[in-house]
């Protein structure tokens, strides 16, 4: 039995809106906590939970709108991942290079 296709326009819209909300709240939490390790770990766990929830919704659904919602949840945490990595990786690489153990 063929599964219904994903409405990618709807999925990307849902992912963009949910991702904007997610990363807005994330940035606020990180700024307020002064980049506390516990808050950063909590953000990572929350992002993983959102992705897993999206996969579950996608796999359990049979209608295109529900499948698009699942894909949107998967895309939401990924929307801000590239800018975060661009800001985070140079500092991490610098610390690794100058680390003397």
VMD Tcl script that builds the backbone (N, CA, C; Angstrom):
set m [mol new atoms 303]
animate dup $m
set s [atomselect $m all]
$s set {name element resname resid chain x y z} {
  {N N UNK 1 A 0.841 -1.181 0.000}
  {CA C UNK 1 A 0.000 0.000 0.000}
  {C C UNK 1 A 0.888 1.248 0.000}
  {N N UNK 2 A 0.626 2.133 -0.916}
  {CA C UNK 2 A 1.426 3.354 -1.038}
  {C C UNK 2 A 0.990 4.381 -0.001}
  {N N UNK 3 A 1.953 4.990 0.620}
  {CA C UNK 3 A 1.651 6.047 1.590}
  {C C UNK 3 A 1.379 7.345 0.850}
  {N N UNK 4 A 0.568 8.223 1.449}
  {CA C UNK 4 A 0.344 9.523 0.813}
  {C C UNK 4 A 1.638 10.338 0.801}
  {N N UNK 5 A 1.744 11.189 -0.163}
  {CA C UNK 5 A 2.945 12.014 -0.290}
  {C C UNK 5 A 2.908 13.162 0.712}
  {N N UNK 6 A 4.069 13.747 0.933}
  {CA C UNK 6 A 4.186 14.870 1.863}
  {C C UNK 6 A 3.964 16.166 1.100}
  {N N UNK 7 A 3.167 17.049 1.659}
  {CA C UNK 7 A 2.990 18.392 1.109}
  {C C UNK 7 A 4.165 19.237 1.617}
  {N N UNK 8 A 5.212 19.347 0.803}
  {CA C UNK 8 A 6.443 19.987 1.249}
  {C C UNK 8 A 6.286 21.483 1.464}
  {N N UNK 9 A 5.376 22.115 0.759}
  {CA C UNK 9 A 5.147 23.551 1.016}
  {C C UNK 9 A 4.635 23.756 2.428}
  {N N UNK 10 A 3.665 22.944 2.805}
  {CA C UNK 10 A 3.110 23.040 4.160}
  {C C UNK 10 A 4.166 22.644 5.192}
  {N N UNK 11 A 4.928 21.598 4.899}
  {CA C UNK 11 A 5.944 21.132 5.846}
  {C C UNK 11 A 7.011 22.198 6.087}
  {N N UNK 12 A 7.467 22.855 5.022}
  {CA C UNK 12 A 8.492 23.887 5.209}
  {C C UNK 12 A 7.934 25.118 5.914}
  {N N UNK 13 A 6.675 25.447 5.657}
  {CA C UNK 13 A 6.057 26.571 6.367}
  {C C UNK 13 A 5.944 26.258 7.857}
  {N N UNK 14 A 5.463 25.062 8.173}
  {CA C UNK 14 A 5.353 24.658 9.579}
  {C C UNK 14 A 6.733 24.628 10.225}
  {N N UNK 15 A 7.716 24.074 9.506}
  {CA C UNK 15 A 9.073 24.016 10.044}
  {C C UNK 15 A 9.672 25.391 10.266}
  {N N UNK 16 A 9.407 26.317 9.350}
  {CA C UNK 16 A 9.946 27.671 9.490}
  {C C UNK 16 A 9.320 28.397 10.677}
  {N N UNK 17 A 8.016 28.285 10.816}
  {CA C UNK 17 A 7.338 28.963 11.930}
  {C C UNK 17 A 7.739 28.339 13.260}
  {N N UNK 18 A 7.671 27.006 13.334}
  {CA C UNK 18 A 8.038 26.326 14.581}
  {C C UNK 18 A 9.518 26.526 14.894}
  {N N UNK 19 A 10.358 26.530 13.861}
  {CA C UNK 19 A 11.786 26.757 14.071}
  {C C UNK 19 A 12.077 28.161 14.563}
  {N N UNK 20 A 11.361 29.138 14.033}
  {CA C UNK 20 A 11.533 30.509 14.504}
  {C C UNK 20 A 11.161 30.657 15.966}
  {N N UNK 21 A 10.057 30.044 16.347}
  {CA C UNK 21 A 9.636 30.078 17.754}
  {C C UNK 21 A 10.659 29.346 18.623}
  {N N UNK 22 A 11.055 28.155 18.177}
  {CA C UNK 22 A 12.013 27.346 18.940}
  {C C UNK 22 A 13.327 28.092 19.147}
  {N N UNK 23 A 13.898 28.631 18.078}
  {CA C UNK 23 A 15.191 29.295 18.198}
  {C C UNK 23 A 15.078 30.649 18.886}
  {N N UNK 24 A 13.929 31.314 18.780}
  {CA C UNK 24 A 13.724 32.545 19.532}
  {C C UNK 24 A 13.722 32.286 21.028}
  {N N UNK 25 A 12.988 31.255 21.442}
  {CA C UNK 25 A 12.972 30.884 22.859}
  {C C UNK 25 A 14.342 30.382 23.312}
  {N N UNK 26 A 15.006 29.647 22.438}
  {CA C UNK 26 A 16.339 29.137 22.760}
  {C C UNK 26 A 17.328 30.280 22.971}
  {N N UNK 27 A 17.334 31.245 22.065}
  {CA C UNK 27 A 18.250 32.378 22.197}
  {C C UNK 27 A 17.968 33.150 23.476}
  {N N UNK 28 A 16.700 33.352 23.785}
  {CA C UNK 28 A 16.348 34.049 25.016}
  {C C UNK 28 A 16.813 33.302 26.252}
  {N N UNK 29 A 16.601 31.989 26.262}
  {CA C UNK 29 A 17.013 31.192 27.420}
  {C C UNK 29 A 18.527 31.186 27.584}
  {N N UNK 30 A 19.242 31.100 26.476}
  {CA C UNK 30 A 20.705 31.080 26.560}
  {C C UNK 30 A 21.240 32.441 27.004}
  {N N UNK 31 A 20.641 33.527 26.515}
  {CA C UNK 31 A 21.090 34.858 26.932}
  {C C UNK 31 A 20.809 35.116 28.404}
  {N N UNK 32 A 19.624 34.734 28.858}
  {CA C UNK 32 A 19.257 34.975 30.253}
  {C C UNK 32 A 20.145 34.167 31.198}
  {N N UNK 33 A 20.481 32.938 30.795}
  {CA C UNK 33 A 21.287 32.078 31.667}
  {C C UNK 33 A 22.786 32.290 31.492}
  {N N UNK 34 A 23.172 33.219 30.624}
  {CA C UNK 34 A 24.583 33.486 30.320}
  {C C UNK 34 A 25.284 32.222 29.825}
  {N N UNK 35 A 24.612 31.518 28.925}
  {CA C UNK 35 A 25.123 30.303 28.266}
  {C C UNK 35 A 25.491 29.213 29.265}
  {N N UNK 36 A 24.628 29.024 30.247}
  {CA C UNK 36 A 24.831 27.954 31.215}
  {C C UNK 36 A 24.836 26.599 30.506}
  {N N UNK 37 A 25.711 25.722 30.946}
  {CA C UNK 37 A 25.813 24.394 30.323}
  {C C UNK 37 A 24.518 23.605 30.481}
  {N N UNK 38 A 23.838 23.789 31.588}
  {CA C UNK 38 A 22.577 23.071 31.814}
  {C C UNK 38 A 21.521 23.533 30.819}
  {N N UNK 39 A 21.453 24.818 30.556}
  {CA C UNK 39 A 20.475 25.340 29.599}
  {C C UNK 39 A 20.802 24.867 28.186}
  {N N UNK 40 A 22.068 24.895 27.821}
  {CA C UNK 40 A 22.462 24.430 26.487}
  {C C UNK 40 A 22.139 22.948 26.332}
  {N N UNK 41 A 22.403 22.149 27.357}
  {CA C UNK 41 A 22.057 20.726 27.311}
  {C C UNK 41 A 20.545 20.543 27.224}
  {N N UNK 42 A 19.804 21.357 27.953}
  {CA C UNK 42 A 18.345 21.289 27.882}
  {C C UNK 42 A 17.819 21.624 26.500}
  {N N UNK 43 A 18.443 22.591 25.844}
  {CA C UNK 43 A 18.055 22.947 24.476}
  {C C UNK 43 A 18.326 21.780 23.534}
  {N N UNK 44 A 19.469 21.139 23.699}
  {CA C UNK 44 A 19.797 19.985 22.847}
  {C C UNK 44 A 18.813 18.844 23.059}
  {N N UNK 45 A 18.464 18.581 24.303}
  {CA C UNK 45 A 17.493 17.523 24.597}
  {C C UNK 45 A 16.131 17.889 24.026}
  {N N UNK 46 A 15.728 19.133 24.177}
  {CA C UNK 46 A 14.445 19.574 23.630}
  {C C UNK 46 A 14.416 19.441 22.117}
  {N N UNK 47 A 15.485 19.815 21.457}
  {CA C UNK 47 A 15.552 19.678 19.998}
  {C C UNK 47 A 15.442 18.218 19.587}
  {N N UNK 48 A 16.113 17.337 20.312}
  {CA C UNK 48 A 16.033 15.909 19.998}
  {C C UNK 48 A 14.622 15.376 20.207}
  {N N UNK 49 A 13.960 15.821 21.262}
  {CA C UNK 49 A 12.584 15.389 21.521}
  {C C UNK 49 A 11.650 15.869 20.414}
  {N N UNK 50 A 11.834 17.097 19.948}
  {CA C UNK 50 A 10.992 17.622 18.864}
  {C C UNK 50 A 11.205 16.821 17.583}
  {N N UNK 51 A 12.447 16.478 17.284}
  {CA C UNK 51 A 12.723 15.682 16.080}
  {C C UNK 51 A 12.098 14.296 16.200}
  {N N UNK 52 A 12.245 13.647 17.352}
  {CA C UNK 52 A 11.654 12.314 17.549}
  {C C UNK 52 A 10.133 12.389 17.475}
  {N N UNK 53 A 9.541 13.424 18.066}
  {CA C UNK 53 A 8.084 13.586 17.980}
  {C C UNK 53 A 7.650 13.768 16.537}
  {N N UNK 54 A 8.408 14.533 15.770}
  {CA C UNK 54 A 8.089 14.718 14.358}
  {C C UNK 54 A 8.159 13.425 13.576}
  {N N UNK 55 A 9.176 12.620 13.848}
  {CA C UNK 55 A 9.297 11.325 13.167}
  {C C UNK 55 A 8.124 10.427 13.527}
  {N N UNK 56 A 7.741 10.415 14.803}
  {CA C UNK 56 A 6.602 9.591 15.220}
  {C C UNK 56 A 5.306 10.051 14.568}
  {N N UNK 57 A 5.079 11.352 14.520}
  {CA C UNK 57 A 3.868 11.874 13.869}
  {C C UNK 57 A 3.883 11.519 12.391}
  {N N UNK 58 A 5.022 11.668 11.750}
  {CA C UNK 58 A 5.148 11.356 10.325}
  {C C UNK 58 A 4.852 9.879 10.060}
  {N N UNK 59 A 5.419 9.013 10.861}
  {CA C UNK 59 A 5.248 7.579 10.618}
  {C C UNK 59 A 3.861 7.071 10.982}
  {N N UNK 60 A 3.208 7.694 11.943}
  {CA C UNK 60 A 1.896 7.233 12.392}
  {C C UNK 60 A 0.753 7.782 11.554}
  {N N UNK 61 A 0.976 8.863 10.837}
  {CA C UNK 61 A -0.116 9.537 10.131}
  {C C UNK 61 A -0.372 8.904 8.774}
  {N N UNK 62 A -1.590 9.137 8.292}
  {CA C UNK 62 A -1.980 8.620 6.977}
  {C C UNK 62 A -2.394 9.727 6.023}
  {N N UNK 63 A -2.635 10.913 6.530}
  {CA C UNK 63 A -3.087 12.001 5.659}
  {C C UNK 63 A -1.925 12.956 5.366}
  {N N UNK 64 A -1.924 13.570 4.190}
  {CA C UNK 64 A -0.844 14.509 3.845}
  {C C UNK 64 A -0.675 15.675 4.822}
  {N N UNK 65 A -1.761 16.276 5.340}
  {CA C UNK 65 A -1.533 17.374 6.302}
  {C C UNK 65 A -0.823 16.911 7.579}
  {N N UNK 66 A -1.170 15.718 8.054}
  {CA C UNK 66 A -0.512 15.215 9.259}
  {C C UNK 66 A 0.947 14.861 8.990}
  {N N UNK 67 A 1.203 14.292 7.822}
  {CA C UNK 67 A 2.581 13.964 7.456}
  {C C UNK 67 A 3.402 15.247 7.283}
  {N N UNK 68 A 2.791 16.284 6.741}
  {CA C UNK 68 A 3.483 17.566 6.599}
  {C C UNK 68 A 3.791 18.158 7.970}
  {N N UNK 69 A 2.871 18.010 8.912}
  {CA C UNK 69 A 3.107 18.497 10.272}
  {C C UNK 69 A 4.283 17.752 10.909}
  {N N UNK 70 A 4.335 16.435 10.719}
  {CA C UNK 70 A 5.452 15.652 11.242}
  {C C UNK 70 A 6.777 16.089 10.649}
  {N N UNK 71 A 6.804 16.289 9.338}
  {CA C UNK 71 A 8.033 16.752 8.688}
  {C C UNK 71 A 8.398 18.158 9.156}
  {N N UNK 72 A 7.388 18.999 9.374}
  {CA C UNK 72 A 7.646 20.346 9.886}
  {C C UNK 72 A 8.300 20.310 11.255}
  {N N UNK 73 A 7.850 19.372 12.109}
  {CA C UNK 73 A 8.475 19.231 13.421}
  {C C UNK 73 A 9.919 18.756 13.301}
  {N N UNK 74 A 10.180 17.886 12.351}
  {CA C UNK 74 A 11.556 17.433 12.137}
  {C C UNK 74 A 12.427 18.595 11.659}
  {N N UNK 75 A 11.891 19.427 10.781}
  {CA C UNK 75 A 12.663 20.538 10.223}
  {C C UNK 75 A 12.858 21.692 11.207}
  {N N UNK 76 A 11.961 21.831 12.182}
  {CA C UNK 76 A 11.979 22.999 13.070}
  {C C UNK 76 A 13.317 23.219 13.772}
  {N N UNK 77 A 13.864 22.245 14.485}
  {CA C UNK 77 A 15.149 22.509 15.147}
  {C C UNK 77 A 16.308 22.668 14.168}
  {N N UNK 78 A 16.151 22.146 12.959}
  {CA C UNK 78 A 17.237 22.217 11.984}
  {C C UNK 78 A 17.336 23.589 11.321}
  {N N UNK 79 A 16.292 24.420 11.433}
  {CA C UNK 79 A 16.302 25.713 10.751}
  {C C UNK 79 A 17.386 26.640 11.275}
  {N N UNK 80 A 17.659 26.594 12.539}
  {CA C UNK 80 A 18.666 27.482 13.108}
  {C C UNK 80 A 19.986 26.805 13.383}
  {N N UNK 81 A 20.111 25.547 13.006}
  {CA C UNK 81 A 21.327 24.804 13.313}
  {C C UNK 81 A 22.541 25.338 12.560}
  {N N UNK 82 A 22.372 25.698 11.311}
  {CA C UNK 82 A 23.509 26.199 10.519}
  {C C UNK 82 A 24.076 27.500 11.101}
  {N N UNK 83 A 23.256 28.512 11.418}
  {CA C UNK 83 A 23.831 29.723 12.025}
  {C C UNK 83 A 24.487 29.460 13.380}
  {N N UNK 84 A 23.915 28.551 14.155}
  {CA C UNK 84 A 24.519 28.229 15.453}
  {C C UNK 84 A 25.885 27.583 15.253}
  {N N UNK 85 A 25.976 26.659 14.308}
  {CA C UNK 85 A 27.263 26.011 14.049}
  {C C UNK 85 A 28.291 26.995 13.508}
  {N N UNK 86 A 27.850 27.919 12.663}
  {CA C UNK 86 A 28.769 28.925 12.124}
  {C C UNK 86 A 29.318 29.805 13.248}
  {N N UNK 87 A 28.497 30.108 14.239}
  {CA C UNK 87 A 28.948 30.931 15.353}
  {C C UNK 87 A 29.759 30.129 16.373}
  {N N UNK 88 A 29.470 28.832 16.496}
  {CA C UNK 88 A 30.059 28.010 17.551}
  {C C UNK 88 A 31.364 27.336 17.137}
  {N N UNK 89 A 31.447 26.854 15.917}
  {CA C UNK 89 A 32.597 26.050 15.502}
  {C C UNK 89 A 33.937 26.784 15.502}
  {N N UNK 90 A 34.024 28.052 15.071}
  {CA C UNK 90 A 35.346 28.708 15.122}
  {C C UNK 90 A 35.929 28.771 16.534}
  {N N UNK 91 A 35.095 29.051 17.508}
  {CA C UNK 91 A 35.581 29.078 18.890}
  {C C UNK 91 A 36.003 27.708 19.372}
  {N N UNK 92 A 35.245 26.687 19.003}
  {CA C UNK 92 A 35.584 25.321 19.393}
  {C C UNK 92 A 36.894 24.879 18.752}
  {N N UNK 93 A 37.059 25.179 17.477}
  {CA C UNK 93 A 38.299 24.813 16.780}
  {C C UNK 93 A 39.488 25.532 17.403}
  {N N UNK 94 A 39.318 26.792 17.775}
  {CA C UNK 94 A 40.395 27.547 18.412}
  {C C UNK 94 A 40.795 26.904 19.733}
  {N N UNK 95 A 39.810 26.497 20.526}
  {CA C UNK 95 A 40.115 25.849 21.804}
  {C C UNK 95 A 40.806 24.510 21.597}
  {N N UNK 96 A 40.416 23.771 20.602}
  {CA C UNK 96 A 41.043 22.473 20.335}
  {C C UNK 96 A 42.486 22.655 19.884}
  {N N UNK 97 A 42.727 23.666 19.057}
  {CA C UNK 97 A 44.083 23.885 18.538}
  {C C UNK 97 A 45.038 24.317 19.652}
  {N N UNK 98 A 44.589 25.177 20.556}
  {CA C UNK 98 A 45.490 25.691 21.590}
  {C C UNK 98 A 45.461 24.864 22.871}
  {N N UNK 99 A 44.661 23.817 22.925}
  {CA C UNK 99 A 44.578 22.981 24.119}
  {C C UNK 99 A 45.865 22.196 24.286}
  {N N UNK 100 A 46.439 22.243 25.472}
  {CA C UNK 100 A 47.726 21.577 25.690}
  {C C UNK 100 A 47.591 20.361 26.586}
  {N N UNK 101 A 46.354 20.049 27.029}
  {CA C UNK 101 A 46.103 18.831 27.803}
  {C C UNK 101 A 46.891 18.808 29.027}
}
mol reanalyze $m
mol bondsrecalc $m
mol representation Tube
mol addrep $m
